[in-house]
């Protein structure tokens, strides 16, 4: 591939414009720090949207926090709108040609369980761009060291994996695990004795070898400079899609889980929950959904 083609391919996977909605809550400072840090890492323009009345008090609070980011101020725009939060943010995503929408997840009271409210769920499903769900925004940066990305057989997976390496390169991760979720139905063997157990084991090994080869071919097309310094692991797991990789990301203590967005069809409202509802209802870590 020529250097020109490689450059065009690289540009395709860049987040050039990032948008996040802000609320004047106790998490405001942490949310702003995270959004500004990410826009800096990706060298992107940042759009801040507040759905509500613009007041002198709010402006002063925002200016005080933003004073800590004088170098980044030129790359940050503030939008004040009143109305339906979902419509306003979605319209802003279209108007500003946004590549990445950042949404904060909530922790259930007295439980270490993160979930999305109804507004965040609607934004996640309807956003015309990729979506990043943050569960624990922090003023001090928590380094992203390990990314788990889905490797399922899907036309979007190649782009998702490529973008994961681009993100990993910008965030300085040292490990990326590509997880292929395989349905238990593919084994097609009922285990009820030693013979059937051996047969099921052989079938699993064949499927695992086939899927590993397929994922390896996807990785080969990624530029070497994006893979430098990153430990690449491939992992096949048998189980229900969405739940299995979410559980794996939690157990592996991943800092970021990267997933394909569901294919947009007439059945989107029914298909989407089956693939990602587990992750959206109990978010295991920060989640990036690629669209």
C-alpha positions as CSV (number, residue, x, y, z in Angstrom):
1,X,0.0,0.0,0.0
2,X,1.3,3.4,-0.9
3,X,2.2,6.1,1.7
4,X,-0.7,8.2,0.3
5,X,-3.2,5.4,0.8
6,X,-1.9,4.7,4.3
7,X,-2.3,8.3,5.2
8,X,-5.9,8.4,3.9
9,X,-6.6,5.2,5.8
10,X,-5.1,6.7,9.0
11,X,-7.2,9.8,8.7
12,X,-10.4,7.7,8.5
13,X,-9.8,6.4,12.0
14,X,-9.2,9.8,13.7
15,X,-11.6,11.6,16.0
16,X,-11.4,15.1,14.7
17,X,-14.4,16.6,16.6
18,X,-15.6,15.5,20.1
19,X,-18.8,16.5,21.8
20,X,-20.0,16.1,25.3
21,X,-23.0,17.4,27.2
22,X,-22.2,19.1,30.5
23,X,-24.4,19.5,33.6
24,X,-23.5,21.8,36.5
25,X,-23.3,18.9,39.0
26,X,-20.6,17.8,41.5
27,X,-19.0,15.8,38.6
28,X,-18.6,18.9,36.3
29,X,-14.9,19.4,37.0
30,X,-14.0,15.8,36.5
31,X,-16.1,15.5,33.3
32,X,-14.5,18.6,31.8
33,X,-11.0,17.4,32.7
34,X,-11.7,14.0,31.0
35,X,-13.2,15.6,27.9
36,X,-10.4,18.1,27.5
37,X,-7.7,15.5,28.1
38,X,-9.2,13.2,25.4
39,X,-9.6,16.0,22.9
40,X,-5.9,16.8,23.5
41,X,-4.8,13.2,23.1
42,X,-6.7,12.9,19.8
43,X,-5.8,16.5,18.7
44,X,-9.5,17.1,18.2
45,X,-11.9,20.1,18.5
46,X,-14.1,19.9,21.6
47,X,-17.8,21.0,21.7
48,X,-19.4,21.4,25.1
49,X,-23.2,21.5,25.1
50,X,-25.3,22.5,28.1
51,X,-29.0,22.0,27.9
52,X,-30.4,24.7,30.1
53,X,-30.4,28.4,30.8
54,X,-27.2,30.4,30.4
55,X,-26.7,32.3,33.6
56,X,-23.9,34.5,35.0
57,X,-23.3,32.0,37.8
58,X,-22.9,29.1,35.4
59,X,-20.6,31.1,33.1
60,X,-18.4,32.0,36.1
61,X,-18.1,28.4,37.3
62,X,-17.2,27.3,33.8
63,X,-14.7,30.0,33.2
64,X,-13.0,29.2,36.5
65,X,-12.5,25.6,35.5
66,X,-11.5,26.4,31.9
67,X,-8.8,28.8,33.2
68,X,-6.8,25.7,33.9
69,X,-6.7,25.0,30.2
70,X,-5.6,28.2,28.6
71,X,-3.6,26.4,25.9
72,X,-6.6,24.3,24.9
73,X,-9.2,27.2,24.9
74,X,-8.9,27.8,21.2
75,X,-10.0,24.3,20.4
76,X,-13.1,24.4,22.7
77,X,-16.5,25.7,21.8
78,X,-19.4,26.1,24.2
79,X,-23.1,25.7,23.1
80,X,-26.0,26.8,25.3
81,X,-29.5,25.5,24.4
82,X,-32.8,25.0,26.1
83,X,-35.2,22.2,25.1
84,X,-35.2,18.4,24.8
85,X,-31.7,17.1,25.8
86,X,-31.7,14.2,23.3
87,X,-32.8,16.3,20.4
88,X,-30.4,19.1,21.1
89,X,-27.3,16.9,21.5
90,X,-28.2,14.8,18.5
91,X,-28.7,17.9,16.4
92,X,-25.4,19.3,17.6
93,X,-23.7,16.0,16.6
94,X,-25.0,16.5,13.1
95,X,-24.3,20.2,12.9
96,X,-20.7,20.0,14.1
97,X,-20.0,16.8,12.2
98,X,-19.0,15.1,15.4
99,X,-16.9,11.9,15.4
100,X,-17.1,11.0,19.0
101,X,-19.8,11.7,21.6
102,X,-18.8,11.3,25.3
103,X,-21.5,10.2,27.8
104,X,-21.1,9.7,31.5
105,X,-22.5,6.6,33.1
106,X,-24.0,6.6,36.6
107,X,-23.3,4.4,39.6
108,X,-26.3,2.8,41.3
109,X,-26.6,4.0,44.9
110,X,-24.6,1.9,47.3
111,X,-23.7,-0.6,44.6
112,X,-20.6,-0.9,42.5
113,X,-22.7,-1.1,39.3
114,X,-22.8,1.4,36.5
115,X,-25.7,1.9,34.2
116,X,-27.1,4.4,31.7
117,X,-30.2,6.5,32.3
118,X,-32.9,6.8,29.7
119,X,-31.5,9.9,28.1
120,X,-28.0,8.4,27.8
121,X,-29.5,5.2,26.3
122,X,-31.3,7.1,23.7
123,X,-28.2,9.1,22.8
124,X,-26.1,5.9,22.6
125,X,-28.6,4.3,20.2
126,X,-29.4,7.3,18.1
127,X,-26.0,9.1,17.9
128,X,-24.7,9.4,14.3
129,X,-21.1,9.0,15.6
130,X,-19.1,6.8,17.9
131,X,-19.9,6.9,21.6
132,X,-17.6,6.8,24.6
133,X,-19.2,5.8,27.9
134,X,-17.2,7.0,30.9
135,X,-18.0,5.4,34.3
136,X,-15.5,7.1,36.6
137,X,-14.4,10.6,35.3
138,X,-11.4,11.9,37.2
139,X,-9.6,15.2,37.6
140,X,-6.3,13.2,37.8
141,X,-5.7,11.0,34.8
142,X,-6.0,7.3,35.3
143,X,-3.8,5.8,32.5
144,X,-5.4,3.5,30.0
145,X,-3.2,0.4,29.9
146,X,-5.4,-2.4,28.6
147,X,-8.0,-2.3,25.8
148,X,-10.4,-5.2,25.1
149,X,-12.0,-5.1,21.6
150,X,-14.5,-7.4,20.0
151,X,-13.3,-9.6,17.2
152,X,-16.6,-11.1,16.2
153,X,-17.2,-12.0,12.5
154,X,-18.9,-8.9,11.2
155,X,-18.2,-6.4,8.3
156,X,-17.5,-3.6,10.9
157,X,-15.0,-5.5,12.9
158,X,-12.0,-4.7,10.8
159,X,-12.6,-1.0,11.2
160,X,-13.3,-1.4,14.9
161,X,-10.0,-3.2,15.5
162,X,-8.1,-0.7,13.4
163,X,-9.6,2.2,15.4
164,X,-8.8,0.4,18.6
165,X,-5.1,0.4,17.8
166,X,-5.3,4.1,16.8
167,X,-6.9,4.9,20.1
168,X,-4.4,2.7,22.0
169,X,-1.5,4.5,20.2
170,X,-2.8,7.9,21.3
171,X,-3.6,6.8,24.9
172,X,-0.3,4.9,25.3
173,X,-1.8,1.5,26.1
174,X,0.6,-1.5,26.4
175,X,-1.9,-4.3,25.8
176,X,-4.8,-4.9,23.4
177,X,-6.8,-8.1,23.7
178,X,-9.1,-9.1,20.7
179,X,-11.9,-11.2,22.0
180,X,-14.0,-13.3,19.7
181,X,-17.3,-14.3,21.2
182,X,-18.5,-17.7,19.8
183,X,-22.0,-18.9,20.4
184,X,-22.2,-22.2,22.3
185,X,-24.6,-23.4,19.6
186,X,-21.6,-23.7,17.2
187,X,-20.3,-26.7,19.1
188,X,-23.4,-28.8,18.2
189,X,-22.4,-31.5,20.7
190,X,-24.4,-32.7,23.7
191,X,-21.9,-33.7,26.4
192,X,-23.2,-36.7,28.4
193,X,-20.1,-39.0,28.6
194,X,-16.3,-39.0,28.0
195,X,-16.6,-39.6,24.3
196,X,-19.0,-36.7,23.7
197,X,-16.7,-34.5,25.9
198,X,-13.7,-35.3,23.7
199,X,-15.7,-34.6,20.6
200,X,-16.9,-31.3,22.0
201,X,-13.3,-30.4,22.9
202,X,-12.1,-31.1,19.4
203,X,-14.9,-29.0,17.9
204,X,-14.0,-26.1,20.2
205,X,-10.4,-26.4,19.2
206,X,-11.2,-26.4,15.5
207,X,-13.5,-23.3,15.9
208,X,-10.8,-21.6,18.1
209,X,-8.1,-22.2,15.4
210,X,-10.3,-21.0,12.6
211,X,-11.3,-17.8,14.5
212,X,-7.7,-17.1,15.6
213,X,-6.6,-17.3,12.0
214,X,-9.4,-14.9,10.9
215,X,-8.6,-12.3,13.5
216,X,-4.9,-12.6,12.8
217,X,-5.6,-11.7,9.2
218,X,-7.4,-8.6,10.4
219,X,-4.5,-7.5,12.5
220,X,-2.0,-7.9,9.7
221,X,-3.5,-5.0,7.8
222,X,-2.9,-2.5,10.7
223,X,0.2,-0.3,10.2
224,X,3.2,-1.4,12.2
225,X,3.6,2.0,13.9
226,X,0.2,1.6,15.5
227,X,1.2,-1.8,16.9
228,X,4.7,-0.8,18.2
229,X,5.0,-1.3,22.0
230,X,1.6,-3.0,22.3
231,X,1.3,-6.6,23.5
232,X,-1.4,-8.2,21.3
233,X,-3.5,-11.1,22.6
234,X,-6.3,-13.0,20.9
235,X,-8.9,-14.7,23.1
236,X,-11.9,-16.9,22.0
237,X,-14.7,-17.2,24.5
238,X,-17.9,-19.3,24.2
239,X,-21.1,-17.7,25.4
240,X,-23.8,-15.1,24.9
241,X,-22.7,-12.1,22.8
242,X,-22.4,-8.9,24.8
243,X,-22.5,-10.6,28.2
244,X,-19.4,-12.8,27.6
245,X,-17.1,-10.0,26.5
246,X,-18.4,-7.6,29.2
247,X,-17.6,-10.2,31.8
248,X,-14.2,-10.9,30.3
249,X,-13.4,-7.1,30.3
250,X,-14.4,-6.9,33.9
251,X,-12.3,-10.0,35.0
252,X,-9.3,-8.9,32.9
253,X,-9.5,-5.4,34.5
254,X,-9.6,-3.8,31.1
255,X,-9.5,0.0,31.1
256,X,-11.5,0.3,27.9
257,X,-13.9,-2.0,26.1
258,X,-14.4,-1.3,22.3
259,X,-17.4,-2.7,20.6
260,X,-19.1,-2.6,17.1
261,X,-22.3,-0.7,17.0
262,X,-25.3,-2.8,16.0
263,X,-26.2,-2.9,12.3
264,X,-28.9,-0.4,11.5
265,X,-31.9,-2.4,10.3
266,X,-35.7,-2.2,10.6
267,X,-35.3,-4.4,13.7
268,X,-32.7,-2.1,15.4
269,X,-34.8,-1.6,18.5
270,X,-35.0,-5.4,19.1
271,X,-31.5,-6.3,17.9
272,X,-29.6,-3.6,19.8
273,X,-30.6,-4.7,23.3
274,X,-29.7,-8.3,22.6
275,X,-26.2,-7.4,21.6
276,X,-25.3,-4.6,24.1
277,X,-28.0,-4.5,26.8
278,X,-25.8,-6.4,29.2
279,X,-23.1,-3.9,28.8
280,X,-25.4,-0.8,28.9
281,X,-27.1,-2.0,32.1
282,X,-24.0,-3.0,34.0
283,X,-21.0,-1.3,32.4
284,X,-17.8,-3.2,33.3
285,X,-15.4,-0.4,32.4
286,X,-15.3,2.6,30.0
287,X,-16.9,1.5,26.7
288,X,-16.3,2.8,23.2
289,X,-19.0,1.9,20.7
290,X,-17.8,2.4,17.1
291,X,-20.2,3.7,14.5
